[in-house]
Amino acid sequence: MTNAGNSMRMLVLRWANPDPTLFEAKPFCYHVIGTNNNEIEAMEWLKVHNGRMGSIEQSHREIKSGLGCDHTPSHDFEKNRGYFLIGIIAYNIMQVMKLFYLGEEALSWTLKTIRYRFIHVCGKIIKTGRRFYCKIINVTQETFELFRNCKSKLIITDY
């Protein structure tokens, strides 16, 4: 039981030690997974737990390499903290854009892919009749449909 009175369940995995060392010759290896979900079966919970593994490493790699948060630009802690928080906010905004505006296939795209698909596109802004238009030049049909899909999901209001 936890402090709040909720019960917790532990799943303990045990397997033979595949590489016992000379000084630590333990016959078994253990791994413990805890949960407060009592309705799920043990093996189903193991599948859910194993399905989550690796996704956080992908996020960390994307934040570090895609947004440049792998270094600290200053010797001041607060400046570095602000720099990192801006990177995290940018990462979250990109995740929201991928989820709501870019569609299902974009969920696995990295920031480098998004930059390639959106920034490396030739186009120009045209103003006619008190409206601005983006004229896209020399793109594939797939890229054109991506832009069209994003535009249709954006809410544009005239003031």
C-alpha positions in Angstrom: 0.0 0.0 0.0 1.1 3.5 -0.7 0.7 6.5 1.5 -2.5 7.5 -0.2 -4.0 4.1 0.4 -3.7 3.0 -3.2 -2.4 -0.5 -3.9 0.7 -1.1 -6.1 1.6 -4.3 -7.9 5.1 -5.4 -8.8 6.1 -7.6 -11.7 9.4 -9.3 -11.0 11.3 -10.8 -13.9 14.1 -13.4 -13.2 16.4 -15.0 -15.6 19.7 -16.9 -15.5 22.7 -14.7 -15.4 24.2 -15.1 -18.9 27.6 -13.5 -17.9 28.6 -14.2 -14.3 31.8 -12.5 -13.4 34.5 -13.8 -11.1 33.8 -11.5 -8.2 30.0 -11.3 -8.7 28.8 -14.8 -9.6 25.1 -14.3 -9.0 23.1 -17.1 -10.6 20.1 -14.9 -11.6 19.4 -11.4 -12.9 16.3 -9.5 -11.8 14.1 -6.7 -13.2 11.2 -5.2 -11.3 8.3 -3.2 -12.8 5.8 -1.5 -10.6 2.3 -0.3 -11.5 -0.9 0.9 -9.8 -3.1 -0.5 -12.6 -4.6 -3.6 -11.0 -6.9 -4.4 -14.0 -4.2 -5.2 -16.5 -2.7 -8.7 -16.8 0.9 -9.2 -15.9 2.2 -10.2 -19.4 0.1 -7.5 -21.0 1.7 -4.9 -18.6 5.1 -6.2 -19.6 4.2 -5.6 -23.3 3.1 -2.1 -22.5 6.2 -1.4 -20.5 8.5 -2.8 -23.2 6.7 -0.8 -25.8 7.6 2.5 -24.0 11.3 1.7 -23.9 13.4 3.5 -26.3 10.9 6.4 -27.0 12.4 8.7 -24.4 15.9 8.2 -25.9 14.5 9.2 -29.3 13.1 12.4 -27.7 16.4 13.2 -26.0 18.4 12.7 -29.2 15.9 15.0 -31.1 16.2 17.7 -28.4 20.0 17.5 -28.3 20.8 17.1 -32.0 17.8 18.7 -33.6 17.5 21.7 -31.4 21.1 22.3 -30.4 20.5 21.6 -26.7 23.6 19.4 -26.5 25.8 22.3 -25.3 25.6 25.2 -22.9 26.2 28.6 -24.5 27.1 30.4 -21.3 28.8 29.9 -18.0 25.8 31.4 -16.2 23.3 28.7 -14.9 20.2 30.8 -15.4 21.1 31.7 -19.0 21.7 28.0 -19.8 18.4 27.1 -18.1 16.6 29.7 -20.3 18.3 28.4 -23.4 17.3 24.8 -22.6 13.7 25.8 -21.7 13.4 27.5 -25.1 14.6 24.3 -26.7 12.0 22.2 -24.8 9.2 24.6 -25.8 10.3 24.5 -29.4 10.3 20.6 -29.2 6.8 20.6 -27.7 5.5 23.0 -30.4 6.9 20.7 -33.1 5.3 17.7 -31.5 1.9 19.5 -31.4 2.4 20.5 -35.1 3.2 16.9 -36.1 0.2 15.5 -34.2 -2.5 18.0 -35.2 -1.4 19.6 -38.5 1.0 17.2 -40.4 -0.9 14.0 -40.2 -0.2 10.4 -39.2 2.9 9.8 -41.3 4.7 12.8 -39.8 4.7 11.4 -36.2 8.0 9.6 -37.0 9.6 12.6 -38.7 12.6 14.2 -37.1 13.2 18.0 -37.0 15.7 17.6 -39.8 13.0 16.0 -42.0 10.5 18.8 -41.2 13.1 21.4 -42.1 13.8 19.7 -45.3 10.2 19.4 -46.3 9.2 23.0 -45.4 12.3 25.2 -45.6 14.0 23.7 -48.6 11.0 24.6 -50.8 11.2 27.4 -53.3 8.4 29.9 -53.2 7.5 33.5 -52.9 4.9 35.6 -51.0 2.5 37.5 -53.3 0.1 40.2 -52.3 -3.0 40.7 -54.4 -6.3 42.2 -53.4 -5.3 42.9 -49.8 -4.4 39.2 -49.3 -1.1 37.4 -49.1 -0.5 34.2 -50.9 2.4 31.8 -50.9 3.3 30.6 -54.4 5.2 27.3 -54.2 7.5 26.6 -57.2 9.1 23.4 -58.4 7.8 20.9 -55.8 6.5 17.4 -55.9 2.9 16.5 -55.6 3.6 15.0 -52.2 5.1 18.3 -50.9 2.2 20.3 -52.4 -0.4 18.1 -50.7 1.5 18.5 -47.4 1.3 22.3 -47.7 -2.4 22.1 -48.7 -3.2 19.8 -45.8 -1.5 22.1 -43.3 -3.3 25.2 -44.7 -6.7 23.5 -44.5 -6.2 22.7 -40.8 -5.1 26.2 -39.9 -7.8 28.5 -38.7 -7.4 31.8 -40.6 -9.6 34.7 -39.7 -9.9 38.0 -41.4 -10.0 41.1 -39.2 
